[in-house]
């Protein structure tokens, strides 16, 4: 019998929309650079996945969202052989509020509001494009990359 427990990294994407625009990030410290991506990051020990999304959005953008809906899950094997699960959460804000990094937290890249019509033409890697396509179609599902 094989061991069913193995290292798995839990992370989140925050897909935040407002008045025909989507919040995107030019991450400078991740496997997604130079692709545009979405704000988000690691789930801390003892933290729920939605609490992680709320915290990451606050740290990276200075925005507060508490009412998330699950928009999909990305399941892939990292280069080191470990598994990573990215839980994509979506929310809508009434207006595209200016963003800022919360003082005392790491600046992981600039965030900006991008018109929805321009997202498909933006530089997106396969994972980010898969999440965007599923979100745009309203099809929350697992996206598996091996």
C-alpha positions as MATLAB code, in Angstrom:
seq = 'XXXXXXXXXXXXXXXXXXXXXXXXXXXXXXXXXXXXXXXXXXXXXXXXXXXXXXXXXXXXXXXXXXXXXXXXXXXXXXXXXXXXXXXXXXXXXXXXXXXXXXXXXXXXXXXXXXXXXXXXXXXXXXXXXXXXXXXXXXXXXXXXXX';
ca = [
       0.000    0.000    0.000;
       1.314    3.425   -0.888;
       1.365    6.446    1.373;
      -1.571    8.700    0.518;
      -0.063   11.741    2.194;
       2.355   13.880    0.242;
       3.328   17.570    0.168;
       0.650   19.747   -1.377;
       0.789   23.520   -1.651;
      -2.566   25.296   -1.180;
      -2.924   28.677   -2.851;
      -5.664   30.954   -4.137;
      -6.442   33.290   -7.021;
      -8.729   36.294   -6.470;
     -10.794   37.121   -9.555;
     -12.333   40.471   -8.724;
     -14.568   42.211  -11.238;
     -16.037   45.698  -11.180;
     -17.960   47.681  -13.787;
     -16.638   45.706  -16.764;
     -13.079   45.471  -15.483;
     -11.018   42.669  -13.933;
      -8.283   43.092  -11.341;
      -4.981   41.679  -12.649;
      -1.463   41.568  -11.284;
       2.011   41.726  -12.793;
       3.590   39.342  -10.253;
       7.339   39.677   -9.952;
       8.078   36.680   -7.730;
       6.158   33.690   -9.007;
       6.138   30.932  -11.580;
       3.524   32.980  -13.443;
       5.867   35.870  -14.343;
       5.968   37.435  -16.902;
       2.334   36.443  -17.473;
      -0.376   38.596  -16.026;
      -2.049   36.758  -13.192;
      -4.573   37.422  -10.446;
      -3.885   38.588   -6.916;
      -3.602   35.726   -4.471;
      -1.150   33.516   -2.678;
      -0.587   30.831   -0.096;
      -3.074   29.544    2.432;
      -1.521   29.773    5.885;
      -1.764   26.960    8.464;
      -5.066   27.160   10.349;
      -6.582   29.477    7.713;
      -9.615   28.651    5.573;
      -9.271   29.000    1.822;
     -11.690   31.944    1.649;
      -9.943   33.641    4.583;
      -6.724   33.231    2.611;
      -8.282   34.946   -0.420;
      -9.556   37.787    1.770;
      -6.149   38.258    3.423;
      -4.178   38.063    0.162;
      -6.432   40.598   -1.571;
      -6.086   42.960    1.388;
      -2.281   42.597    1.514;
      -1.641   42.868   -2.228;
      -4.339   45.368   -3.202;
      -5.700   47.047   -0.056;
      -9.187   45.830   -1.004;
     -11.696   44.012    1.167;
     -13.973   41.229   -0.044;
     -15.702   38.814    2.299;
     -18.288   37.238   -0.009;
     -16.398   34.869   -2.306;
     -17.762   32.233   -4.666;
     -15.681   29.306   -5.881;
     -14.763   29.820   -9.552;
     -12.597   26.740  -10.085;
      -9.650   24.683   -8.926;
      -6.293   24.292  -10.629;
      -4.532   20.999   -9.959;
      -0.959   20.587  -11.163;
       2.397   19.082  -10.431;
       5.127   21.591   -9.710;
       8.650   21.322  -11.109;
       9.829   19.828   -7.787;
       7.297   16.994   -8.188;
       4.967   18.206   -5.436;
       1.317   18.997   -6.092;
      -0.187   22.485   -5.981;
      -3.879   23.263   -5.755;
      -4.980   26.788   -6.635;
      -8.517   27.632   -5.546;
      -9.917   30.398   -7.741;
     -12.420   32.602   -5.929;
     -14.523   35.314   -7.568;
     -16.169   38.458   -6.243;
     -17.655   41.675   -7.570;
     -17.016   45.147   -6.193;
     -19.399   48.051   -6.864;
     -16.611   50.194   -8.338;
     -12.990   49.625   -9.425;
     -11.309   51.073   -6.343;
      -7.646   52.120   -6.650;
      -5.295   49.463   -5.278;
      -2.283   49.686   -2.990;
      -0.004   47.285   -1.168;
      -0.802   47.124    2.540;
       2.072   48.737    4.503;
       4.317   46.161    6.139;
       3.583   43.448    3.563;
       5.683   42.327    0.613;
       5.060   44.043   -2.720;
       4.537   41.127   -5.113;
       3.831   43.179   -8.222;
       1.659   45.976   -9.525;
      -2.095   45.511   -9.754;
      -4.392   47.206  -12.247;
      -7.973   47.135  -13.495;
      -8.111   45.764  -17.026;
     -11.238   46.039  -19.214;
     -12.780   42.570  -19.625;
     -12.560   42.887  -23.418;
      -8.758   43.181  -23.159;
      -8.087   40.209  -20.848;
      -8.092   37.592  -23.645;
      -5.394   39.540  -25.546;
      -3.208   40.025  -22.452;
      -0.080   37.913  -21.924;
      -1.457   34.950  -19.933;
       0.266   31.610  -19.371;
      -1.682   28.352  -19.799;
      -2.791   28.121  -16.156;
      -3.976   31.728  -15.902;
      -5.659   31.519  -19.327;
      -7.452   28.315  -18.286;
      -8.772   29.978  -15.127;
      -9.838   33.069  -17.081;
     -11.617   31.035  -19.766;
     -13.546   28.936  -17.209;
     -14.472   32.084  -15.233;
     -15.556   33.975  -18.371;
     -17.781   31.080  -19.426;
     -19.225   30.708  -15.913;
     -17.962   27.121  -15.745;
     -16.385   26.472  -12.347;
     -14.390   23.271  -12.775;
     -11.103   21.544  -12.128;
      -8.286   22.488  -14.468;
      -5.643   19.755  -14.424;
      -2.102   20.382  -15.644;
       0.409   17.538  -15.460;
];
